[in-house]
Amino acid sequence: MSLDLEQPRLTLGRRHLLALGAASLASQALPVHASDAWPAKTIRIIAGQAPGSSNDSTARALADYLAQKLGVSVVVENKPGGSGMIAAESVARSAPDGYTLLMSLHSQLAQAPVLLKKPPVNTDKDFLPIAAMGVGPVVAMVNKDFPAQTLEQVIAYSKKKPINVGNYSIGSGWQLMLAQLAKDTGGQFNVANYKGTGAMLMDLYAGTIDMGAGSLAGMGAGLDKGAIRPVVITVGEQSRRLPGVPRWIDVGFKGSAYEDLAECNMLFAPAGTSPEVTRRLADLFTASVNDSQRIKAVRETLHEDGPVLTGDALRKFIDRTWPSYRRLTRELNLVVD
């Protein structure tokens, strides 16, 4: 096809102007990414556990730090229950704009596909993991009046009479450990599920249940008052806060249920959230360990001194622990309607 060299210059100029105008209108119609002006309004962190838990304490300390650094309000809303899925679904259905985040025990999202018959979300696809902080030692404790004072005595007692045990979250690592312990020893454990550590502790203090487990954020006050006694560190290393209290491996229990079920509080965003926003949040979470007095206080309460996991380290942690949670859940036939 030949060019029309006789076409007037004015016509070419008008077409060029029209094209520029159309491009300008098109650019105005394009959506503005959240990262372009983020944050410009209140950020919500939905906590999957009730007040009094390490999950709640971590979420609130992080919210305080983010508010200081980002210059906007950051609020925490507790939505416990449903194996963490009430909080998770709320966030998964939110716009991926960086204004609604999830702080969850990572075990709950790891468990959901195999623990629940009809999980409301796809935990592998509906979320972007941002950062995670450990919960320090998770400790099994008995009521001060319970006749067994060591793990060996607890096991011996459970073979003769069922022990009523509180569980802070259905499908938790603690519940998997109890199921494995029952298989390995012939012990009997009646598990009562709670929406977080706080409600469980009230019953443990009152003697309604005999034993429970949780982080030192929730259990520490009762330990200080002598209302409960530690028998075993179920997750984490030995601690100066718990002199003489053994880990599973110290008393001869080995295997995935006793060694692989690490717990942490993990920050997630809905899938589709911009990399710029998630990267900024990850950097701030990491910096908070050194910059935030409130985060430091939470970590001291938990006796947690590990790093905040982000990026490749976080992905490796998920790739190692989530399959273990799911495999053990299947093996122990734990299913929630």
WOTALIN-V767685 format. One record per residue. N is the residue number from 1. RES is the residue in three letters. PSI is psi in whole degrees, -180 to 180 (none if undefined). Layout:
# WOTALIN-V767685
<<N	RES	PSI> <N	RES	PSI>>
This chain:
# WOTALIN-V767685
<<1	MET	133> <2	SER	152> <3	LEU	145> <4	ASP	89> <5	LEU	-15> <6	GLU	-2> <7	GLN	132> <8	PRO	146> <9	ARG	-33> <10	LEU	-38> <11	THR	-43> <12	LEU	-40> <13	GLY	-42> <14	ARG	-43> <15	ARG	-41> <16	HIS	-42> <17	LEU	-41> <18	LEU	-40> <19	ALA	-42> <20	LEU	-40> <21	GLY	-43> <22	ALA	-40> <23	ALA	-39> <24	SER	-44> <25	LEU	-39> <26	ALA	-41> <27	SER	-33> <28	GLN	-28> <29	ALA	-18> <30	LEU	142> <31	PRO	144> <32	VAL	127> <33	HIS	147> <34	ALA	-34> <35	SER	-23> <36	ASP	-35> <37	ALA	14> <38	TRP	138> <39	PRO	145> <40	ALA	2> <41	LYS	-178> <42	THR	137> <43	ILE	136> <44	ARG	130> <45	ILE	117> <46	ILE	117> <47	ALA	132> <48	GLY	-8> <49	GLN	163> <50	ALA	164> <51	PRO	146> <52	GLY	-7> <53	SER	165> <54	SER	-33> <55	ASN	-48> <56	ASP	-46> <57	SER	-43> <58	THR	-44> <59	ALA	-44> <60	ARG	-37> <61	ALA	-41> <62	LEU	-41> <63	ALA	-43> <64	ASP	-44> <65	TYR	-44> <66	LEU	-41> <67	ALA	-41> <68	GLN	-43> <69	LYS	-31> <70	LEU	-16> <71	GLY	21> <72	VAL	164> <73	SER	139> <74	VAL	117> <75	VAL	152> <76	VAL	132> <77	GLU	125> <78	ASN	126> <79	LYS	70> <80	PRO	166> <81	GLY	167> <82	GLY	33> <83	SER	35> <84	GLY	-4> <85	MET	-21> <86	ILE	-48> <87	ALA	-44> <88	ALA	-44> <89	GLU	-39> <90	SER	-40> <91	VAL	-42> <92	ALA	-32> <93	ARG	-1> <94	SER	161> <95	ALA	139> <96	PRO	61> <97	ASP	7> <98	GLY	6> <99	TYR	-6> <100	THR	118> <101	LEU	161> <102	LEU	130> <103	MET	109> <104	SER	150> <105	LEU	124> <106	HIS	-25> <107	SER	-31> <108	GLN	-41> <109	LEU	-32> <110	ALA	-39> <111	GLN	-34> <112	ALA	-46> <113	PRO	-27> <114	VAL	-22> <115	LEU	-37> <116	LEU	138> <117	LYS	-39> <118	LYS	76> <119	PRO	136> <120	PRO	-14> <121	VAL	161> <122	ASN	103> <123	THR	-18> <124	ASP	-24> <125	LYS	-23> <126	ASP	-2> <127	PHE	154> <128	LEU	115> <129	PRO	133> <130	ILE	-53> <131	ALA	159> <132	ALA	143> <133	MET	135> <134	GLY	164> <135	VAL	10> <136	GLY	-166> <137	PRO	133> <138	VAL	127> <139	VAL	135> <140	ALA	130> <141	MET	152> <142	VAL	157> <143	ASN	145> <144	LYS	-25> <145	ASP	-1> <146	PHE	136> <147	PRO	-22> <148	ALA	130> <149	GLN	-9> <150	THR	167> <151	LEU	-41> <152	GLU	-41> <153	GLN	-37> <154	VAL	-46> <155	ILE	-44> <156	ALA	-42> <157	TYR	-42> <158	SER	-22> <159	LYS	-21> <160	LYS	-33> <161	LYS	136> <162	PRO	141> <163	ILE	131> <164	ASN	118> <165	VAL	134> <166	GLY	140> <167	ASN	126> <168	TYR	-15> <169	SER	130> <170	ILE	130> <171	GLY	9> <172	SER	164> <173	GLY	-36> <174	TRP	-44> <175	GLN	-40> <176	LEU	-40> <177	MET	-43> <178	LEU	-42> <179	ALA	-41> <180	GLN	-39> <181	LEU	-40> <182	ALA	-41> <183	LYS	-40> <184	ASP	-27> <185	THR	-17> <186	GLY	12> <187	GLY	160> <188	GLN	123> <189	PHE	116> <190	ASN	112> <191	VAL	126> <192	ALA	123> <193	ASN	136> <194	TYR	164> <195	LYS	66> <196	GLY	173> <197	THR	-37> <198	GLY	-52> <199	ALA	-37> <200	MET	-41> <201	LEU	-38> <202	MET	-43> <203	ASP	-33> <204	LEU	-43> <205	TYR	-39> <206	ALA	-12> <207	GLY	8> <208	THR	-36> <209	ILE	159> <210	ASP	-32> <211	MET	152> <212	GLY	176> <213	ALA	154> <214	GLY	179> <215	SER	168> <216	LEU	-15> <217	ALA	-39> <218	GLY	-38> <219	MET	-19> <220	GLY	-41> <221	ALA	-43> <222	GLY	-34> <223	LEU	-43> <224	ASP	-36> <225	LYS	-8> <226	GLY	14> <227	ALA	-22> <228	ILE	160> <229	ARG	134> <230	PRO	143> <231	VAL	-29> <232	VAL	143> <233	ILE	113> <234	THR	-29> <235	VAL	137> <236	GLY	-176> <237	GLU	167> <238	GLN	149> <239	SER	147> <240	ARG	-21> <241	ARG	-19> <242	LEU	63> <243	PRO	130> <244	GLY	-4> <245	VAL	123> <246	PRO	162> <247	ARG	169> <248	TRP	-48> <249	ILE	-24> <250	ASP	-21> <251	VAL	20> <252	GLY	6> <253	PHE	120> <254	LYS	165> <255	GLY	172> <256	SER	-42> <257	ALA	-31> <258	TYR	-18> <259	GLU	-22> <260	ASP	-8> <261	LEU	63> <262	ALA	152> <263	GLU	146> <264	CYS	164> <265	ASN	120> <266	MET	137> <267	LEU	129> <268	PHE	155> <269	ALA	158> <270	PRO	146> <271	ALA	139> <272	GLY	-10> <273	THR	142> <274	SER	145> <275	PRO	-33> <276	GLU	-42> <277	VAL	-47> <278	THR	-36> <279	ARG	-41> <280	ARG	-41> <281	LEU	-41> <282	ALA	-42> <283	ASP	-40> <284	LEU	-40> <285	PHE	-44> <286	THR	-44> <287	ALA	-28> <288	SER	-27> <289	VAL	-35> <290	ASN	-27> <291	ASP	-24> <292	SER	119> <293	GLN	-32> <294	ARG	-41> <295	ILE	-42> <296	LYS	-41> <297	ALA	-41> <298	VAL	-45> <299	ARG	-36> <300	GLU	-42> <301	THR	-39> <302	LEU	-16> <303	HIS	44> <304	GLU	125> <305	ASP	14> <306	GLY	167> <307	PRO	159> <308	VAL	130> <309	LEU	130> <310	THR	170> <311	GLY	-133> <312	ASP	-38> <313	ALA	-38> <314	LEU	-43> <315	ARG	-40> <316	LYS	-39> <317	PHE	-45> <318	ILE	-44> <319	ASP	-26> <320	ARG	-43> <321	THR	-38> <322	TRP	-43> <323	PRO	-35> <324	SER	-45> <325	TYR	-45> <326	ARG	-41> <327	ARG	-45> <328	LEU	-36> <329	THR	-43> <330	ARG	-44> <331	GLU	-34> <332	LEU	3> <333	ASN	41> <334	LEU	118> <335	VAL	138> <336	VAL	131> <337	ASP	none>>
